[in-house]
Amino acid sequence: MNKDLIEFMDIKIKTQEGLIYVWFDESSSHKRNDGLSKSEVEKKEVKRKIKDLYPTAVLEHEENGAPILKNTVYPSISISHFRGWYALYFSDKTNGIDLQTFKKTLLKGKDYFVNSKDEELPLTELHLHLIWSAKEAFYKKKKGNIQDLKNDVSIKEINFKTELVSLESEGLIEYLNFQVFQDFVLVWT
């Protein structure tokens, strides 16, 4: 990966409810080589970034595993990470975020997350990444309280002009924001 791109990817997005931070940890593979598990590397990097941004913040987890923040202006946090990429969404309200790097294998696994209503959309590689990420972000916002994510949440529209995904769950429509980057998609509630 180009070092200039990595520095560019240390970004901040202001939303109506809070702030999103996205970055790439170029040393993650070295940390794995030092004997740390993938999970240990990810947990340490998330805690490091939270402390850098909000030194008094304390990251805890609810019984269901959903992360919460204490001692900060933003009580809600959503976390996403994949292969050295990280996204944190600090917010006033319960939220969800998902960062998904582009990978060809998503097409092979589409039966895991695409339902018959989703299939009414074009199922290009980009659409599949946005469908997956929208469902994941919504699942995080609901703190895992969705019985069958594949079938209980349907994507109605992906609008590239407004960068909004509309989805339906339990008869209600919800709109999620997204941005497409060179290496990944980012979707948040």
KEKE-3310 file (N, C-alpha, C; in steps of 0.2 Angstrom, whole numbers, plus 5000, padded with zeros to 4 digits):
npx = (5004:5002:5012:5008:4994:4990:4993:4984:4972:4970:4957:4943:4926:4913:4897:4879:4876:4889:4906:4916:4930:4943:4956:4972:4982:4997:5007:5001:5002:5016:5014:5007:5016:5024:5019:5006:4988:4976:4964:4969:4978:4969:4960:4970:4974:4962:4959:4970:4968:4956:4960:4970:4962:4952:4957:4952:4942:4933:4932:4920:4909:4893:4882:4878:4889:4890:4899:4902:4905:4912:4915:4916:4911:4904:4893:4890:4897:4903:4912:4923:4933:4946:4958:4969:4963:4953:4938:4930:4915:4909:4896:4881:4870:4864:4872:4879:4892:4901:4915:4921:4933:4937:4934:4935:4929:4917:4906:4905:4900:4887:4875:4874:4870:4862:4845:4829:4822:4833:4839:4833:4840:4854:4867:4881:4899:4902:4889:4886:4895:4891:4878:4881:4888:4879:4869:4877:4881:4868:4864:4874:4869:4857:4862:4864:4851:4843:4835:4837:4847:4850:4837:4828:4831:4831:4838:4832:4836:4850:4858:4868:4870:4866:4873:4866:4859:4844:4835:4824:4816:4807:4795:4798:4807:4824:4838:4854:4871:4884:4901:4912:4928:4944:4949:4939:4922:4912:4900:4887:4875)
npy = (4994:5011:5023:5037:5036:5029:5039:5048:5041:5043:5049:5060:5061:5071:5069:5072:5067:5064:5059:5051:5041:5035:5024:5017:5004:5002:4994:4983:4970:4967:4967:4955:4946:4947:4938:4941:4938:4940:4946:4951:4961:4969:4974:4981:4991:4998:5002:5010:5021:5026:5031:5040:5050:5053:5055:5052:5043:5027:5011:5000:4985:4979:4966:4959:4961:4972:4987:5001:5018:5027:5041:5052:5063:5057:5044:5033:5021:5013:5000:4995:4984:4978:4968:4977:4990:5002:5008:5020:5025:5038:5044:5053:5045:5028:5019:5012:5006:5000:4994:4988:4980:4979:4963:4949:4937:4939:4939:4925:4921:4927:4921:4920:4932:4939:4942:4938:4950:4959:4954:4961:4972:4978:4966:4969:4969:4981:4984:4973:4974:4985:4981:4971:4978:4988:4981:4975:4987:4991:4981:4982:4994:4990:4983:4969:4964:4956:4944:4936:4941:4941:4939:4947:4960:4970:4977:4992:5002:5009:5023:5032:5045:5053:5046:5037:5023:5014:5004:4991:4986:4976:4982:4996:5010:5014:5025:5024:5031:5031:5030:5027:5021:5020:5007:5001:5001:5011:5012:5019:5022)
npz = (5000:4996:5005:5006:5003:5015:5025:5021:5023:5037:5043:5047:5050:5051:5058:5060:5073:5079:5078:5066:5065:5054:5050:5045:5051:5049:5055:5059:5054:5058:5071:5073:5069:5080:5089:5094:5094:5081:5086:5098:5093:5087:5097:5105:5097:5094:5108:5109:5100:5105:5117:5113:5107:5116:5131:5144:5142:5145:5139:5139:5139:5135:5142:5130:5123:5116:5113:5124:5130:5143:5153:5144:5131:5121:5123:5115:5105:5090:5082:5069:5061:5049:5043:5046:5044:5052:5060:5070:5077:5086:5096:5100:5100:5100:5088:5073:5063:5049:5041:5026:5017:5000:4992:4983:4986:4992:4983:4982:4994:4995:4997:5010:5016:5007:5003:4995:4992:4992:4981:4971:4968:4958:4958:4959:4962:4970:4975:4982:4993:4999:5003:5012:5022:5026:5032:5042:5049:5053:5061:5072:5077:5082:5092:5091:5092:5082:5075:5063:5052:5038:5033:5040:5038:5024:5010:5002:4993:4985:4984:4975:4972:4983:4992:5001:5009:5009:5020:5025:5040:5051:5046:5045:5038:5037:5035:5030:5029:5017:5011:4997:4995:4989:4993:5001:5007:5018:5029:5039:5052)
capx = (5000:5006:5012:5004:4987:4989:4992:4977:4967:4968:4952:4938:4920:4908:4890:4874:4876:4895:4912:4919:4938:4945:4963:4975:4987:5002:5011:4997:5005:5021:5012:5005:5022:5027:5015:4999:4983:4972:4960:4973:4980:4963:4958:4975:4974:4956:4960:4975:4965:4951:4964:4973:4956:4948:4961:4948:4937:4934:4928:4917:4905:4887:4881:4878:4896:4890:4904:4900:4910:4911:4919:4917:4905:4900:4892:4889:4903:4903:4919:4923:4940:4947:4965:4973:4959:4949:4933:4926:4910:4907:4890:4876:4864:4866:4874:4882:4897:4905:4920:4922:4938:4935:4936:4931:4925:4910:4901:4904:4896:4881:4869:4874:4867:4857:4838:4826:4821:4839:4841:4830:4845:4860:4872:4888:4903:4901:4882:4886:4899:4886:4873:4884:4890:4873:4866:4881:4880:4862:4865:4877:4865:4852:4866:4863:4845:4840:4835:4839:4850:4849:4830:4824:4833:4831:4840:4827:4839:4857:4858:4875:4870:4865:4877:4862:4856:4838:4834:4818:4817:4801:4791:4801:4813:4830:4843:4861:4875:4890:4906:4916:4935:4948:4950:4934:4916:4911:4893:4885:4868)
capy = (5000:5018:5027:5043:5034:5028:5045:5051:5038:5045:5054:5061:5063:5074:5068:5076:5064:5063:5059:5045:5041:5030:5024:5011:5003:4999:4990:4977:4963:4966:4965:4948:4943:4947:4933:4943:4936:4945:4949:4955:4967:4974:4977:4985:4997:5002:5006:5015:5026:5029:5035:5046:5054:5054:5052:5050:5038:5020:5007:4994:4981:4977:4959:4956:4962:4979:4992:5008:5022:5030:5047:5055:5067:5053:5038:5027:5020:5007:4999:4991:4983:4972:4968:4984:4996:5003:5014:5021:5030:5041:5047:5054:5040:5022:5019:5007:5007:4995:4996:4982:4981:4975:4956:4945:4931:4941:4936:4918:4921:4931:4917:4921:4938:4942:4939:4938:4957:4962:4952:4965:4977:4975:4963:4970:4969:4986:4983:4967:4976:4990:4977:4968:4983:4991:4976:4975:4993:4991:4975:4985:4999:4987:4979:4962:4961:4955:4936:4933:4947:4940:4939:4952:4966:4971:4984:4994:5006:5011:5029:5034:5053:5055:5042:5034:5016:5013:4997:4990:4981:4976:4987:5003:5011:5017:5027:5024:5035:5028:5032:5022:5023:5015:5000:4999:5005:5013:5013:5021:5023)
capz = (5000:4996:5011:5005:5004:5022:5028:5019:5026:5044:5042:5052:5047:5056:5057:5065:5080:5082:5074:5064:5063:5050:5049:5043:5055:5044:5059:5062:5052:5062:5078:5072:5069:5087:5093:5096:5090:5077:5091:5103:5089:5085:5103:5107:5092:5096:5114:5108:5097:5109:5122:5109:5105:5122:5136:5150:5140:5147:5135:5142:5135:5138:5142:5124:5120:5112:5116:5127:5132:5149:5154:5137:5128:5117:5126:5111:5100:5086:5080:5064:5059:5045:5040:5048:5043:5058:5060:5076:5077:5092:5094:5106:5100:5098:5081:5070:5058:5046:5036:5022:5011:4994:4992:4977:4989:4995:4979:4983:5001:4995:5000:5018:5018:5002:5003:4989:4991:4990:4974:4966:4966:4955:4963:4957:4968:4974:4978:4987:4998:5002:5006:5018:5027:5028:5036:5048:5053:5056:5067:5077:5080:5086:5097:5089:5093:5076:5075:5056:5049:5031:5030:5043:5035:5017:5007:4997:4988:4986:4980:4974:4972:4990:4997:5006:5008:5013:5022:5029:5045:5055:5042:5046:5034:5040:5030:5032:5025:5015:5007:4994:4995:4984:4995:5005:5008:5024:5030:5046:5054)
cpx = (5004:5006:5008:4997:4986:4989:4986:4972:4966:4964:4947:4932:4915:4901:4886:4875:4883:4901:4914:4926:4939:4952:4966:4981:4992:5006:5007:5000:5012:5020:5010:5011:5026:5023:5008:4994:4980:4968:4964:4976:4975:4961:4963:4975:4967:4956:4965:4972:4960:4955:4968:4968:4953:4952:4957:4943:4938:4929:4926:4912:4898:4887:4881:4885:4896:4895:4900:4906:4908:4916:4921:4911:4901:4899:4891:4895:4901:4910:4918:4931:4941:4954:4969:4969:4954:4944:4930:4921:4908:4901:4886:4871:4867:4867:4877:4887:4900:4909:4922:4927:4935:4938:4932:4927:4918:4905:4900:4900:4890:4875:4868:4870:4862:4851:4835:4824:4827:4841:4837:4835:4850:4864:4879:4892:4902:4894:4883:4890:4895:4881:4875:4885:4884:4870:4870:4881:4874:4861:4868:4873:4860:4855:4864:4856:4841:4841:4838:4841:4848:4841:4826:4826:4834:4833:4835:4831:4846:4857:4865:4876:4870:4869:4872:4860:4850:4837:4827:4819:4810:4796:4793:4807:4818:4835:4850:4866:4881:4895:4910:4923:4938:4948:4944:4928:4915:4904:4891:4878:4868)
cpy = (5006:5021:5033:5042:5033:5034:5049:5048:5039:5050:5054:5064:5065:5072:5072:5073:5064:5063:5052:5046:5035:5030:5017:5010:4999:4994:4984:4971:4962:4964:4958:4944:4942:4942:4935:4940:4942:4949:4954:4962:4972:4977:4982:4992:5001:5006:5011:5022:5030:5034:5041:5052:5057:5051:5049:5044:5031:5016:5001:4990:4979:4969:4956:4957:4969:4984:4998:5011:5026:5036:5051:5059:5062:5046:5032:5027:5013:5007:4994:4990:4977:4973:4975:4990:4996:5009:5014:5026:5032:5045:5048:5049:5034:5022:5013:5009:5001:4997:4989:4983:4977:4968:4952:4939:4933:4939:4929:4917:4924:4928:4918:4927:4942:4938:4940:4946:4961:4960:4957:4971:4974:4972:4963:4970:4974:4986:4978:4970:4981:4986:4974:4973:4987:4987:4975:4981:4993:4986:4978:4990:4996:4982:4971:4959:4961:4947:4934:4939:4947:4941:4944:4959:4966:4977:4986:4998:5008:5017:5032:5042:5055:5051:5039:5027:5016:5006:4997:4984:4982:4982:4994:5004:5015:5019:5027:5028:5030:5032:5027:5025:5018:5008:4997:5003:5006:5015:5014:5023:5031)
cpz = (5000:5002:5011:5006:5011:5026:5027:5022:5033:5043:5047:5048:5052:5054:5061:5072:5083:5077:5072:5062:5059:5049:5047:5048:5051:5048:5061:5060:5056:5069:5078:5072:5075:5091:5095:5091:5086:5082:5096:5099:5088:5092:5106:5103:5093:5102:5113:5105:5101:5114:5119:5108:5111:5128:5142:5149:5143:5142:5139:5137:5139:5139:5135:5120:5116:5116:5119:5129:5138:5150:5148:5135:5124:5121:5122:5106:5096:5083:5074:5062:5054:5042:5040:5047:5049:5056:5067:5075:5084:5091:5101:5106:5098:5090:5079:5064:5055:5040:5032:5017:5006:4993:4987:4981:4992:4990:4980:4990:5001:4998:5007:5020:5013:5002:4996:4987:4989:4983:4969:4964:4962:4960:4960:4963:4973:4978:4984:4994:5002:5006:5012:5023:5030:5033:5043:5052:5057:5062:5073:5081:5084:5091:5097:5090:5086:5075:5068:5052:5041:5029:5034:5041:5028:5015:5001:4991:4990:4981:4980:4974:4979:4995:5003:5004:5012:5014:5026:5034:5050:5052:5043:5041:5037:5034:5033:5027:5023:5011:5004:4993:4990:4986:4999:5005:5016:5025:5037:5046:5056)
residu = (MET:ASN:LYS:ASP:LEU:ILE:GLU:PHE:MET:ASP:ILE:LYS:ILE:LYS:THR:GLN:GLU:GLY:LEU:ILE:TYR:VAL:TRP:PHE:ASP:GLU:SER:SER:SER:HIS:LYS:ARG:ASN:ASP:GLY:LEU:SER:LYS:SER:GLU:VAL:GLU:LYS:LYS:GLU:VAL:LYS:ARG:LYS:ILE:LYS:ASP:LEU:TYR:PRO:THR:ALA:VAL:LEU:GLU:HIS:GLU:GLU:ASN:GLY:ALA:PRO:ILE:LEU:LYS:ASN:THR:VAL:TYR:PRO:SER:ILE:SER:ILE:SER:HIS:PHE:ARG:GLY:TRP:TYR:ALA:LEU:TYR:PHE:SER:ASP:LYS:THR:ASN:GLY:ILE:ASP:LEU:GLN:THR:PHE:LYS:LYS:THR:LEU:LEU:LYS:GLY:LYS:ASP:TYR:PHE:VAL:ASN:SER:LYS:ASP:GLU:GLU:LEU:PRO:LEU:THR:GLU:LEU:HIS:LEU:HIS:LEU:ILE:TRP:SER:ALA:LYS:GLU:ALA:PHE:TYR:LYS:LYS:LYS:LYS:GLY:ASN:ILE:GLN:ASP:LEU:LYS:ASN:ASP:VAL:SER:ILE:LYS:GLU:ILE:ASN:PHE:LYS:THR:GLU:LEU:VAL:SER:LEU:GLU:SER:GLU:GLY:LEU:ILE:GLU:TYR:LEU:ASN:PHE:GLN:VAL:PHE:GLN:ASP:PHE:VAL:LEU:VAL:TRP:THR)
# end
